[in-house]
Amino acid sequence: MSFTSRRRTGVVGVAALTVAALIATGSSLEAEPATAAPAAAPGLQLQLVWERTLNSQAVSLGSPGVGDLDGQGPSVIVGTISGMVHAMHASDGTDVAGWPYQVKGIGIASTPSTYTYPDAKGTRVYVGVGISNAPSKGGYLGLKYNGTKAFYRTITLLPNGKGSPRGVMSSLAVGNLHTGVDVVGGAMGQMQLAMSGSTGKSLPGFPWLMADTNFSTPAVARVRASNEKDFIIEGGDSTAGRSYAQTYPSGGHIRILRPTGNKGYKNPNDGLVCELKTNQVVQSSPAVGKFLADGKLGIVTGTGVFYKSRSDTNRVIAMDPYCTKKWSVLLDGDTRSSPAIADVQGDGKLDVVMMTRNGSVYALDGATGATIWKRSLGNIVYGSATTFQAPNGNFQYILAPLQEGLYVLDGRDGSVVTKVGGMRLWSSATVTRDPDGSIGITIAGQGGKTSAGKPAANIEHYRVVGSNVETVQTPGSWPMFHHDPQLTGLADSLPAPPD
């Protein structure tokens, strides 16, 4: 049988629909407990550098992306529910020349990814366009450094261009799949595209039949030593049925797909390297890194909540590059947020940081999944944790976004260092090295009103006082959603310990 589009909103989609409706009305998601802002710990102070309220509806689920668009250092790039893509200099919040870009008739709930070409093409920005309450609108957008369109691709629900169009809530990861610079992301339908980052032309073997909705941002990595190209590692939904000689259960999967998709195979859903099937949807975005025992490469992700009373609900699952489950841990709530892989304690080991929807932050031992520490912050979480290396230290500070602000935790024990932000947050904090060398932290959400009286997108940029670094992409750090500006989801390997 060919699958029908009977579950296009899915779990993350339900969340996105709820957020979109709440943004439209300005109402509260849930009653929020009053929380006093803790005092900053000695040695770490955050200073608000700039703040902007945009004449564009709020930032929802998508986090700030990063790219140097005009040679003036990093810019932060955000998409909004109004369908605007804004680019602002991290140094002072001013607009980059030529921006924003307007997508007409549909909102954006993804994180922009970027790649800087070593020639006249400059930096490209890639955006998944679509929101779940309008799943038949949207697509894959590529933008040039000056805010003009490079390409826009759409995808249909069914193979061979059949069925209604489908939007894209997945963010687009950039990797070397075929041309050297390629982008890939899931869609709110049964098909997904991988395409040239320069032209938007489909790669050989794509579109590929996912067979159900995919909200998961893929990781791109050479998951085995023999790989010469990046493979695609992603979560997905699954509805019971059979399609093109494959039987699908109700639940989800964590899969590794060849960079050539279905090229050379008979059916449009062929080309998998392997997959780990779950009895719950997987709408978290997988992270890849050498966090397993003995520093071996692993893949870790949360799941979802669509199917009721399933054993994989509220779990974090780790597997190896052969799709063999290595550990699975039950947490205290919904694990649709995406994991970070980081050396949180500064002990030379990569661990997993995960947030649950009800406001808990976990540091999990990468080798076993055992809880190192847990911190309950008591509010609602839609974003994911990110981290940065402590100035003059070897451990990580953890940035935990909640609906009522951004918490900074000490990665060694989970203690609260400080809290900042006067807006509603539904996405992750992004860390940059600002032009003066300081560590910058950008958050984007809802605050203030547009000229039409709608809840507006609000951006705040903070500086870590006294910091001066060469880069924030240090081994053991996870500075933004899905790790880096290309959204590879691949953690940097830690240096080997001294003899």
Secondary structure in CASP SS format (residue, H / E / C, confidence):
PFRMAT SS
TARGET T0000
AUTHOR 0000-0000-0000
METHOD secondary structure of the structure
MODEL  1
M C 1.00
S C 1.00
F C 1.00
T C 1.00
S C 1.00
R C 1.00
R C 1.00
R C 1.00
T C 1.00
G H 1.00
V H 1.00
V H 1.00
G H 1.00
V H 1.00
A H 1.00
A H 1.00
L H 1.00
T H 1.00
V H 1.00
A H 1.00
A H 1.00
L H 1.00
I H 1.00
A H 1.00
T H 1.00
G C 1.00
S C 1.00
S C 1.00
L C 1.00
E C 1.00
A C 1.00
E C 1.00
P C 1.00
A C 1.00
T C 1.00
A C 1.00
A C 1.00
P C 1.00
A C 1.00
A C 1.00
A C 1.00
P C 1.00
G C 1.00
L C 1.00
Q C 1.00
L E 1.00
Q E 1.00
L E 1.00
V E 1.00
W E 1.00
E E 1.00
R E 1.00
T E 1.00
L E 1.00
N E 1.00
S E 1.00
Q E 1.00
A C 1.00
V C 1.00
S C 1.00
L C 1.00
G C 1.00
S C 1.00
P C 1.00
G E 1.00
V E 1.00
G E 1.00
D C 1.00
L C 1.00
D C 1.00
G C 1.00
Q C 1.00
G C 1.00
P C 1.00
S E 1.00
V E 1.00
I E 1.00
V E 1.00
G E 1.00
T C 1.00
I C 1.00
S C 1.00
G C 1.00
M E 1.00
V E 1.00
H E 1.00
A E 1.00
M E 1.00
H E 1.00
A C 1.00
S C 1.00
D C 1.00
G C 1.00
T C 1.00
D E 1.00
V C 1.00
A C 1.00
G C 1.00
W C 1.00
P C 1.00
Y E 1.00
Q E 1.00
V C 1.00
K C 1.00
G C 1.00
I C 1.00
G C 1.00
I E 1.00
A C 1.00
S C 1.00
T C 1.00
P C 1.00
S E 1.00
T E 1.00
Y E 1.00
T E 1.00
Y C 1.00
P C 1.00
D C 1.00
A C 1.00
K C 1.00
G C 1.00
T E 1.00
R E 1.00
V E 1.00
Y E 1.00
V E 1.00
G E 1.00
V E 1.00
G E 1.00
I C 1.00
S C 1.00
N C 1.00
A C 1.00
P C 1.00
S C 1.00
K C 1.00
G C 1.00
G E 1.00
Y E 1.00
L E 1.00
G E 1.00
L E 1.00
K C 1.00
Y C 1.00
N C 1.00
G C 1.00
T C 1.00
K E 1.00
A E 1.00
F E 1.00
Y E 1.00
R E 1.00
T C 1.00
I E 1.00
T E 1.00
L C 1.00
L C 1.00
P H 1.00
N H 1.00
G H 1.00
K C 1.00
G C 1.00
S C 1.00
P E 1.00
R E 1.00
G C 1.00
V C 1.00
M C 1.00
S C 1.00
S C 1.00
L C 1.00
A E 1.00
V E 1.00
G E 1.00
N C 1.00
L C 1.00
H C 1.00
T C 1.00
G C 1.00
V C 1.00
D E 1.00
V E 1.00
V E 1.00
G E 1.00
G C 1.00
A C 1.00
M C 1.00
G C 1.00
Q C 1.00
M E 1.00
Q E 1.00
L E 1.00
A E 1.00
M E 1.00
S E 1.00
G C 1.00
S C 1.00
T C 1.00
G C 1.00
K C 1.00
S E 1.00
L C 1.00
P C 1.00
G C 1.00
F C 1.00
P C 1.00
W E 1.00
L E 1.00
M C 1.00
A C 1.00
D C 1.00
T C 1.00
N C 1.00
F C 1.00
S C 1.00
T C 1.00
P C 1.00
A E 1.00
V E 1.00
A E 1.00
R C 1.00
V C 1.00
R C 1.00
A C 1.00
S C 1.00
N C 1.00
E C 1.00
K C 1.00
D C 1.00
F E 1.00
I E 1.00
I E 1.00
E E 1.00
G E 1.00
G E 1.00
D E 1.00
S E 1.00
T C 1.00
A C 1.00
G E 1.00
R E 1.00
S E 1.00
Y C 1.00
A C 1.00
Q E 1.00
T E 1.00
Y E 1.00
P C 1.00
S C 1.00
G E 1.00
G E 1.00
H E 1.00
I E 1.00
R E 1.00
I E 1.00
L E 1.00
R C 1.00
P C 1.00
T C 1.00
G C 1.00
N C 1.00
K C 1.00
G C 1.00
Y C 1.00
K C 1.00
N C 1.00
P C 1.00
N C 1.00
D C 1.00
G C 1.00
L E 1.00
V E 1.00
C E 1.00
E E 1.00
L E 1.00
K E 1.00
T E 1.00
N C 1.00
Q C 1.00
V C 1.00
V C 1.00
Q C 1.00
S C 1.00
S C 1.00
P C 1.00
A E 1.00
V E 1.00
G E 1.00
K C 1.00
F C 1.00
L C 1.00
A H 1.00
D H 1.00
G H 1.00
K C 1.00
L C 1.00
G E 1.00
I E 1.00
V E 1.00
T E 1.00
G C 1.00
T C 1.00
G C 1.00
V C 1.00
F C 1.00
Y C 1.00
K C 1.00
S C 1.00
R C 1.00
S C 1.00
D C 1.00
T C 1.00
N C 1.00
R E 1.00
V E 1.00
I E 1.00
A E 1.00
M E 1.00
D C 1.00
P C 1.00
Y C 1.00
C C 1.00
T C 1.00
K E 1.00
K E 1.00
W E 1.00
S E 1.00
V E 1.00
L E 1.00
L C 1.00
D C 1.00
G C 1.00
D C 1.00
T C 1.00
R C 1.00
S C 1.00
S C 1.00
P C 1.00
A E 1.00
I E 1.00
A E 1.00
D C 1.00
V C 1.00
Q C 1.00
G C 1.00
D C 1.00
G C 1.00
K C 1.00
L C 1.00
D E 1.00
V E 1.00
V E 1.00
M E 1.00
M E 1.00
T C 1.00
R C 1.00
N C 1.00
G C 1.00
S E 1.00
V E 1.00
Y E 1.00
A E 1.00
L E 1.00
D C 1.00
G C 1.00
A C 1.00
T C 1.00
G C 1.00
A C 1.00
T E 1.00
I E 1.00
W E 1.00
K E 1.00
R E 1.00
S E 1.00
L C 1.00
G C 1.00
N C 1.00
I C 1.00
V C 1.00
Y C 1.00
G C 1.00
S C 1.00
A C 1.00
T E 1.00
T E 1.00
F E 1.00
Q E 1.00
A C 1.00
P C 1.00
N C 1.00
G C 1.00
N C 1.00
F C 1.00
Q E 1.00
Y E 1.00
I E 1.00
L E 1.00
A E 1.00
P E 1.00
L E 1.00
Q C 1.00
E C 1.00
G E 1.00
L E 1.00
Y E 1.00
V E 1.00
L E 1.00
D E 1.00
G C 1.00
R C 1.00
D C 1.00
G C 1.00
S C 1.00
V E 1.00
V E 1.00
T E 1.00
K E 1.00
V E 1.00
G C 1.00
G C 1.00
M C 1.00
R E 1.00
L E 1.00
W C 1.00
S C 1.00
S C 1.00
A C 1.00
T E 1.00
V E 1.00
T E 1.00
R E 1.00
D C 1.00
P C 1.00
D C 1.00
G C 1.00
S C 1.00
I E 1.00
G E 1.00
I E 1.00
T E 1.00
I E 1.00
A E 1.00
G E 1.00
Q E 1.00
G E 1.00
G E 1.00
K E 1.00
T C 1.00
S C 1.00
A C 1.00
G C 1.00
K C 1.00
P E 1.00
A E 1.00
A E 1.00
N E 1.00
I E 1.00
E E 1.00
H E 1.00
Y E 1.00
R E 1.00
V E 1.00
V C 1.00
G C 1.00
S C 1.00
N C 1.00
V C 1.00
E C 1.00
T C 1.00
V C 1.00
Q C 1.00
T C 1.00
P C 1.00
G C 1.00
S C 1.00
W C 1.00
P C 1.00
M C 1.00
F C 1.00
H C 1.00
H C 1.00
D C 1.00
P C 1.00
Q C 1.00
L C 1.00
T C 1.00
G C 1.00
L E 1.00
A C 1.00
D C 1.00
S C 1.00
L C 1.00
P C 1.00
A C 1.00
P C 1.00
P C 1.00
D C 1.00
END
